[in-house]
Amino acid sequence: MNLPPLPAHVVDAFWERWGGGSFLSAQGLELELAGVGRAIIHLRSPSATQRGGGGSDAVLNGGVIAYMFDGALGSSITSASLARPEMREIDPLAYAQSTINLDITYVRAATGARFAAHGQVVNAGRNVAFAEGQLLDDQGRVCATAKGIWRVFWPRRNT
């Protein structure tokens, strides 16, 4: 997917609507836009309540991993959608999407001090978009992989 860079007003709208949310920060998560169609959710210091996966205090909980993937893959799709030429005539704050399916494969116990869920668009159509990603630990090991499908809701053009 070869898209132009996001215009500054679109980046601003992205952060206002999706990146600056208190829910991400309340979970200790940080969003990084890594380019058009790419996003990373960082968990730099997991809390004790985010651990307990597999009954171990050292392993990140699978629910936390799922939330990280939903954010990373969904944000990658948002950034790709907002970069589309037709967005020049649409208020980016009115754009919406929802997760249809998120499939996660847990490859290894997610142990470590930091984690990053990387999301990348595979294909973004007008109504449906597909993304995939990996959760890496602080050693760069793949702990989980994900793929998902999102429904895209385009707002009406500004008149």
C-alpha positions in Angstrom: 0.0 0.0 0.0 1.6 3.2 -1.2 -0.1 6.2 0.3 1.0 9.8 0.7 2.0 11.1 4.1 -0.7 12.2 6.4 -1.4 16.0 6.2 -0.8 17.9 9.4 -4.5 18.6 10.0 -5.3 14.9 9.7 -2.5 14.0 12.2 -3.9 16.6 14.6 -7.4 15.1 14.2 -6.1 11.6 14.7 -4.5 12.6 18.0 -7.5 14.6 19.1 -9.9 11.7 18.4 -8.0 8.5 18.9 -4.4 9.0 20.2 -5.1 11.3 23.1 -7.7 9.1 24.8 -7.6 8.7 28.5 -8.4 5.0 28.2 -5.0 4.2 26.6 -3.1 6.2 29.2 -5.2 4.7 32.1 -3.9 1.3 31.0 -0.3 2.6 30.8 -0.3 2.3 27.0 1.3 4.8 24.6 0.4 5.0 20.9 3.0 5.8 18.2 2.1 6.5 14.6 4.9 4.8 12.7 3.7 6.0 9.3 0.7 5.7 7.0 -0.8 2.3 7.7 1.5 1.5 10.7 1.1 2.0 14.4 2.7 0.8 17.6 1.2 0.5 21.1 3.9 0.5 23.8 3.6 -0.9 27.3 6.8 0.4 28.8 6.2 -0.6 32.4 3.6 -3.3 33.0 1.8 -3.2 36.4 1.3 -6.3 38.6 -2.4 -6.2 37.6 -1.5 -6.5 33.9 0.5 -9.7 34.6 -0.8 -13.1 35.7 -1.0 -14.8 32.3 -0.9 -18.5 32.6 -1.1 -18.2 36.3 2.4 -16.6 36.5 3.3 -13.2 38.0 6.0 -12.9 35.3 3.7 -13.3 32.2 1.7 -10.5 30.6 -2.1 -11.2 30.7 -3.6 -12.2 27.4 -6.4 -9.7 27.7 -3.8 -6.9 27.9 -2.2 -8.3 24.7 -5.6 -8.4 23.0 -6.2 -4.7 23.9 -2.8 -3.7 22.6 -3.4 -5.5 19.3 -6.9 -3.9 18.9 -5.3 -0.5 19.4 -2.3 -1.1 17.2 -4.1 -2.7 14.3 -7.0 -0.3 14.5 -4.8 2.7 14.6 -2.8 1.5 11.6 -6.1 1.2 9.7 -7.2 4.7 10.8 -4.0 6.2 9.7 -4.3 4.5 6.3 -7.9 5.5 5.9 -7.2 9.2 6.8 -4.5 9.3 4.2 -6.9 8.5 1.4 -7.4 11.3 -1.2 -11.1 11.5 -0.5 -10.4 12.6 3.1 -9.5 16.0 1.8 -13.2 16.7 1.6 -14.3 15.0 4.8 -14.0 16.0 8.4 -11.5 13.5 9.9 -13.1 13.8 13.3 -16.3 12.3 11.8 -14.5 9.1 10.5 -15.3 6.0 12.5 -14.5 2.2 12.4 -15.2 -0.9 14.5 -13.5 -4.2 15.0 -15.2 -7.1 13.2 -12.7 -9.8 14.0 -9.4 -10.0 15.9 -7.6 -13.3 15.8 -4.6 -13.7 18.1 -2.0 -16.5 18.3 0.0 -16.6 21.5 3.4 -17.8 20.4 5.4 -17.7 23.7 4.9 -16.5 27.2 5.1 -12.7 27.2 7.8 -12.0 29.8 9.9 -9.0 30.1 10.0 -5.4 31.2 8.5 -3.7 28.1 6.3 -4.8 25.2 5.3 -3.3 21.8 2.3 -4.3 19.6 3.1 -3.4 16.0 0.2 -3.0 13.6 0.3 -2.8 9.8 -2.4 -2.5 7.2 -2.6 -5.4 4.8 -5.5 -4.0 2.7 -7.7 -1.1 3.3 -10.8 -0.8 1.1 -13.6 1.8 1.4 -15.8 -0.3 3.7 -13.6 -3.0 5.1 -9.9 -3.1 6.1 -7.4 -5.8 7.1 -4.4 -5.5 9.4 -1.8 -7.8 11.0 0.7 -7.4 13.7 3.2 -8.8 16.2 3.7 -8.3 19.9 7.4 -8.1 20.7 9.1 -8.3 24.2 12.0 -6.2 25.3 14.4 -8.7 23.7 12.7 -8.4 20.3 11.1 -11.8 20.5 7.7 -12.4 19.0 5.3 -13.3 21.8 2.0 -13.2 19.8 0.7 -12.5 16.4 -2.6 -11.0 15.3 -4.7 -10.4 12.3 -8.0 -8.6 12.1 -10.8 -7.1 10.1 -12.4 -3.7 10.7 -15.5 -2.1 9.3 -15.0 1.5 8.1 -17.7 4.1 8.4 -17.1 7.1 6.1 -18.8 10.4 7.0 -20.5 12.5 4.5 -18.5 15.1 2.6 -18.4 18.6 3.9 -20.8 20.9 2.1 
